[in-house]
Amino acid sequence: MSVSKDDVAYMANLARLKVTDSEIEQFQSDMNKILGYMELLNQVDTSNVEPLDHVIELPPNYRKDVAFEPLDHDEALKNAPDADSDYFRVPRVIE
């Protein structure tokens, strides 16, 4: 399978890209090289290879599931640089 100039122009249009004719030719060449490499990979015999989730098999590193008390509402407001009644006050960002 190869990519035509029309295919590249169509994909560029879908991506809302403006491309020149020389860029279309370059992208066509690059995509055809990639597809050629993929065809080469498809020819590799992997019948005796076990499928992997990751290239390097590592045991999962899960954190300890420890219950803890959540921060009290009043305690959280005490730590705030600026609070108003039950709310955090933050500086205005958008004018």
QUISUL-V832940 format. One record per pair of residues at least 4 apart in sequence whose ideal C-beta (glycine too) atoms are under 7 Angstrom apart, sorted by the first residue. I is the first residue (numbers start at 1). GAP is how many residues later the second one is. Records with the same first field share a line. If there is no record, write none. Layout:
I->GAP ; GAP
//
This chain:
1->34
2->30 ; 33
3->4 ; 5 ; 25 ; 28 ; 29 ; 32
5->4 ; 19 ; 23
6->4
7->4
8->4 ; 16 ; 19 ; 20 ; 23
9->4 ; 15
10->4
11->4
12->5 ; 7
19->4 ; 5
21->4
22->4
23->4
24->4
25->4
26->4
27->4
28->4
29->4
30->4
31->4
32->4
33->4
34->4
35->4
36->4
37->4
38->4
39->4
71->4 ; 5
72->4
73->4
74->4
75->4
76->4
77->6
80->8
82->7
83->4 ; 5 ; 6
84->5
//
